[in-house]
Amino acid sequence: MAGHSKWANIQHRKGRQDSKRGKIFTRLIKEITVASRIGGGESGSNPRLRLAMDKAYENNMPKDTVERAIKRGAGELEGVNYEEIRYEGYGIAGAAVMVDCMTDNRVRTVAEVRHAFSKYGGNMGTDGSVAFLFKHCGTLLFAPGTNEDKLMEAALESGAEDVVSNDDGSFEVVTGPYEFIAVKAALEKAGFKSEFGEVTMKATTEAVLAGDDAVKMQKLLDAIEALDDVQDVYTSAVMDEA
C-alpha cells in the first residue's frame, strides 16, 4: 500500500485522543464502574478492572476517584446503572465501524448514534454485520529501527501471540486482551518500551481511504466519538496521508 504508514496513523490517532483528554476521565470512570459491577472490585481477580485501572492511572486519574468508581460498581456507593451496548455499521466506501457505548438510556443512545451515521454519510447495520471483521486483542507499537530479532524473541517469551512487521519499519506486538499488561511489563523489563499500546478491537482487514473519502470518514468518526454515551469507536478504515 503506497504511502500507507501504520506509524503515522497511530501517531495521528494518539494526538486526536490526547486532544480529547477531558472526556477520557468520564469514559474511564464508566468502564471502572461497569467492570467492578460485572467482575467484582478486586483487580487481582478481575482482568477487565485491572486494565481500566491501569489506563486511569496512565491518564493521571486520582486514586480516590478510581476507588469511588470501584465502590459504585460493587454496590457500596449509590450511582447510575450503566448498560453496555454495541452498534455496528458502515462508513465511507463501506469501511466497517463498531461503536461501544455505556448508557442509562438506550433509546437516547441509539437515536444519537444513528443520527451521526446518517448525517456524515454512513449507515447503521444489524448486530453481527461487521463484528466478524474485528479481533479482540492487545497491541503494542514499536518505532521504526527497533531490533526485530530481539523484539520477537522477547515478545514470544513474554506470551505474545504475534509480532507484525509493518511496511514503514515499525513493529506491532499482538497479545491476548487480558495478557496485554503482563506482556507490556515483560517487554519493558527486556528494554522495549512501546510508543503506543491499547486493548482494542483490531480490524483483520483494513480499508485504506485517501483524499475526500479520508476527510469524510474522519468527520464521521469524530461525530460518533463526540457523543456522551460512546466509550470506544473501532474501524477498518485507515486514512492514507499520501
C-alpha positions in Angstrom: 0.0 0.0 0.0 1.9 3.0 -1.2 2.0 5.8 1.3 0.2 3.8 4.0 2.1 4.2 7.3 1.0 2.4 10.4 3.3 4.6 12.4 1.9 7.9 11.1 -1.7 6.7 11.5 -1.2 5.6 15.1 0.6 8.9 16.0 -2.2 10.8 14.3 -4.9 8.9 16.3 -3.0 9.3 19.6 -2.8 13.0 19.0 -6.5 13.2 18.5 -7.1 11.2 21.7 -4.8 13.4 23.7 -6.8 16.5 22.4 -10.0 15.0 23.9 -8.5 14.2 27.3 -11.3 15.9 29.0 -13.7 13.1 28.0 -11.3 10.4 28.9 -11.9 10.6 32.7 -15.7 10.3 32.2 -15.3 7.2 30.0 -12.8 5.6 32.3 -15.0 6.1 35.3 -17.8 4.4 33.5 -15.6 1.5 32.5 -14.2 1.0 36.0 -17.8 1.1 37.4 -19.1 -1.5 35.0 -16.1 -3.7 35.2 -16.3 -3.8 39.0 -20.1 -4.4 38.9 -19.6 -7.4 36.5 -16.4 -9.0 37.8 -16.1 -7.6 41.4 -14.0 -4.9 42.9 -10.7 -6.9 43.3 -8.4 -6.1 40.4 -6.3 -9.2 41.1 -9.2 -11.5 40.1 -10.8 -9.1 37.6 -8.6 -8.5 34.5 -11.0 -6.1 32.9 -11.0 -3.9 36.0 -7.2 -4.1 36.2 -6.9 -2.9 32.6 -9.3 0.0 33.3 -7.4 1.0 36.4 -4.0 0.9 34.7 -5.4 3.1 31.9 -6.9 5.5 34.5 -3.5 5.8 36.3 -1.7 6.3 33.0 -4.0 9.3 32.4 -3.3 10.7 35.9 -6.7 10.0 37.4 -6.6 10.5 41.2 -6.6 7.3 43.2 -9.7 8.3 45.2 -11.6 8.8 42.0 -10.7 5.3 40.9 -11.7 3.9 44.3 -15.1 5.6 44.3 -15.9 4.3 40.8 -15.0 0.7 42.0 -17.2 1.1 45.1 -20.1 2.4 43.0 -19.8 -0.6 40.7 -19.5 -3.0 43.6 -22.7 -1.6 45.1 -21.0 0.1 48.1 -22.0 3.6 46.9 -25.1 4.9 45.1 -24.6 5.5 41.4 -26.0 5.3 37.9 -26.6 1.8 36.5 -24.9 1.8 33.1 -25.8 -0.7 30.3 -23.3 -1.8 27.7 -24.4 -1.7 24.1 -22.5 -2.3 20.8 -23.7 -0.8 17.5 -22.3 -1.8 14.1 -22.3 0.0 10.8 -20.6 1.2 7.7 -18.7 4.4 7.0 -17.4 5.9 3.8 -16.6 3.5 1.0 -18.1 0.6 3.1 -15.4 0.8 5.8 -16.6 -1.1 8.9 -17.4 0.7 12.1 -18.1 -0.6 15.6 -19.3 1.6 18.4 -19.2 0.6 22.1 -21.5 2.6 24.4 -22.3 2.7 28.1 -25.7 4.3 28.7 -28.5 4.8 31.2 -30.9 5.4 28.3 -30.8 3.0 25.4 -33.4 4.9 23.4 -31.4 8.2 23.5 -28.2 6.4 22.7 -29.3 4.5 19.6 -31.0 7.7 18.2 -27.8 9.7 18.6 -25.6 7.0 17.1 -27.9 6.5 14.1 -28.1 10.3 13.5 -24.3 10.6 13.5 -24.0 7.7 11.0 -26.7 9.1 8.6 -25.6 12.8 8.9 -22.0 12.0 7.9 -22.5 9.5 5.1 -22.6 6.2 7.0 -25.2 3.6 7.7 -26.2 1.7 10.8 -26.0 -2.1 10.3 -27.6 -5.0 12.2 -26.0 -6.9 15.1 -23.1 -9.0 13.7 -22.9 -7.2 10.4 -19.2 -6.2 10.9 -18.2 -7.7 14.2 -16.6 -10.7 12.4 -14.1 -8.3 10.8 -12.5 -7.5 14.2 -10.4 -9.3 16.7 -10.4 -8.5 20.5 -6.7 -8.2 21.3 -3.9 -6.1 22.8 -1.5 -4.2 20.5 1.9 -2.6 21.3 3.5 -0.4 18.6 7.3 0.0 18.5 9.2 2.6 16.5 11.0 2.0 13.2 14.6 1.0 13.9 13.7 -1.4 16.7 15.8 -4.6 16.6 13.3 -7.0 15.1 15.0 -10.3 16.2 15.4 -9.2 19.8 11.9 -7.8 20.0 10.4 -11.0 18.5 12.4 -13.2 20.9 11.3 -11.1 23.9 7.7 -10.9 22.8 7.3 -14.6 22.2 9.0 -15.4 25.6 6.6 -13.0 27.3 3.5 -14.8 25.9 2.6 -12.5 23.0 0.6 -14.0 20.1 2.4 -12.4 17.2 4.9 -9.8 16.0 4.0 -7.9 12.8 6.5 -6.0 10.7 4.9 -3.0 9.0 5.9 -1.5 5.7 7.0 1.7 7.4 9.6 -0.2 9.5 7.5 -0.1 12.7 6.6 -3.3 14.6 3.4 -4.3 16.2 3.2 -6.9 19.0 -0.2 -8.6 19.3 -1.3 -10.1 22.6 -4.4 -11.7 24.1 -6.7 -9.0 25.6 -6.0 -10.0 29.2 -2.3 -10.8 28.6 -1.7 -7.2 27.5 -0.5 -5.9 30.9 1.9 -8.9 31.5 3.4 -8.8 28.0 3.9 -5.0 28.2 5.6 -5.3 31.5 7.9 -8.1 30.4 8.9 -6.2 27.2 9.7 -3.1 29.3 11.8 -5.2 31.6 13.7 -6.5 28.5 14.3 -2.9 27.4 11.5 -2.5 24.8 9.2 0.5 25.6 6.2 0.8 23.2 5.3 4.2 21.8 1.6 3.3 21.9 -0.4 0.4 23.4 -4.0 -0.5 23.9 -6.5 -3.3 24.2 -8.8 -2.9 21.2 -11.0 -4.5 18.5 -8.4 -4.8 15.8 -9.6 -4.9 12.2 -8.5 -8.1 10.5 -8.8 -6.4 7.1 -8.1 -2.7 6.5 -9.8 -0.3 4.1 -7.4 2.4 3.0 -9.1 5.8 2.3 -7.5 8.8 0.8 -8.5 12.3 -0.3 -12.1 13.3 0.2 -13.1 9.9 1.4 -10.5 10.1 4.2 -11.7 13.5 5.3 -15.4 12.4 5.2 -14.6 9.3 7.2 -12.7 11.3 9.9 -15.7 13.6 10.3 -18.0 10.6 10.7 -15.6 9.1 13.4 -15.3 12.4 15.2 -19.1 12.9 15.3 -19.6 9.4 16.8 -16.7 9.8 19.3 -18.1 13.1 20.5 -21.3 11.5 21.7 -21.5 11.4 25.5 -22.6 7.7 25.7 -19.8 6.4 23.4 -16.9 4.7 25.0 -14.9 3.4 22.0 -15.1 3.5 18.2 -13.3 0.9 16.1 -13.0 1.0 12.3 -11.3 -0.9 9.5 -10.6 2.5 7.8 -7.0 3.7 7.6 -6.5 7.3 6.5 -3.8 7.4 3.9 -1.8 10.6 4.2 0.0 10.2 0.9 
